[in-house]
Amino acid sequence: MAVLSELEPKRVFHYFEEMSQIPRPSYQEKAISDYLVNFAKEHNLEYYQDKLYNVIMIKPATAGYEDVEPIIIQGHMDMVCEKEADCTKDMEKEGLDLEINGDFVSAKGTTLGGDDGVAVAFALALLEDETLQHPRLEVIITVSEEVGMDGAREIDLSMLQGKRMLNLDSEKEGEVLASCAGGGTARISLPIERQELAQGPTIMGVAQGAAAYRELVMTGLLGGHSGDEIDKGRGNATMLMARTLATLTENLPIQLVNLTGGSKDNAIPRESKAIVVLPKDKVTKFEEIVASVQEAILSEYSMADPNIHIDVNVVEERNLGEMLGVETKVLPLSTESTSRVINLLLSLPNGIQRMSDAIPGLVETSLNLGITKMDAEYLQLGFSIRSSVGAAYVALRQKVTFVSRAFGATVAMNGEYPAWEYVQDSPLRDKLCRIYKEMFGKDLEVRAIHAGLECGLLSGKIEGLDAVSMGPDLYDIHTPGERLSISSTQRMYDFVRNIIETK
């Protein structure tokens, strides 16, 4: 039986639940894209599906609205696939387990995909509704928004006629977004040297026959969207792990074996793992230092991230290959390479770099270390860099590049997207503010945000595009705590219907 079948608006939640059973991580959108195409065919809609699996659907105006300017509804079909450490679900192959808790819809142990499944569900319900009085509706559903907006960058919009766009990729009822930051992802590759443990006694390294392997696991962090939650003061698990490793290397001869953290560039890492090797006779001191570091971190993050925990697990050398998914013998990094990895991480900036001078409370420039991986030859880091000021973005990108190069690393930028600049004259925004006040008796707040939206890229493809972004209340997106407000979904769907029907 459908979990959401009794919720209102029924058709929005019907389609939301159907999509929740179709795995749709970024770069794996064919199945959900084909689902949208089948919907278009079943409802006799004009549709376009490109080689990236972007989908456009068009419905002609109803009687009496033929001369009303068309309206574009826009969102993205991919979702961030994050899950709790003990969740066994394969999010690339299995659907979500939806549940209702009071006013909220969430998914057991995983992200919900409300970002941006709710936009797609809104669009399908609107296209299906034969009672809706509307101008020509043009629906754009893009791919790979969460990993660099590849779909919006490449999509062909030449068949569209509309110059008014409702982007439904925002997460707070009562506000309309009119501007957002631009950004991109810095891919950093640092060569590493692995070598056998030293023979006999050693001062700087660990000697063969006297080595103990330990895994450090940092968990309990809140994480969150690296644009929306970057101002919450939450910890970055990988950066905190680097800090832990630095303290250990200051006091003990330790060599790094592996370091991982995070799974998405645009999500603040909630977990990080490191494997190290150290002298057996130093294990007790090692554990004491880890406990001391944890205490210090908890003191620092007592309000913003109060549940940070570091576990120390015993690792057998013979099991290293199985743990890391390799068949060859796993060698530790050299002492020099261990130091270089840690020093690079401690030297790179992370988090808020500058607050906006123009808009109080708005983050202007930031960066987030998202994905950290290590293989036999390289440490690989992915930083999401954002700024609403072009010059500040370039300066931060340069800083990341020059710091990385100083340690012998290379940097490649990808997925760069422009800022969506504020437009003073916006008839669509004025219309939304007027209708919202009429419906709810209060003012609609006009805001700019630090997170990236596709409006900037799409504005570059449609000359004179008048765009706004809005949506129902969504909380803790990009984390397994993600939840969608049922009552807010109803109100915002009614609001969108009213916007469309009002000439």
Summary of the structure (lengths in Angstrom):
residues: 503
radius of gyration: 24.8
end to end distance: 39.9
largest distance: 88.9
contacts: 1777
relative contact order: 0.18
helix: 32%
strand: 28%
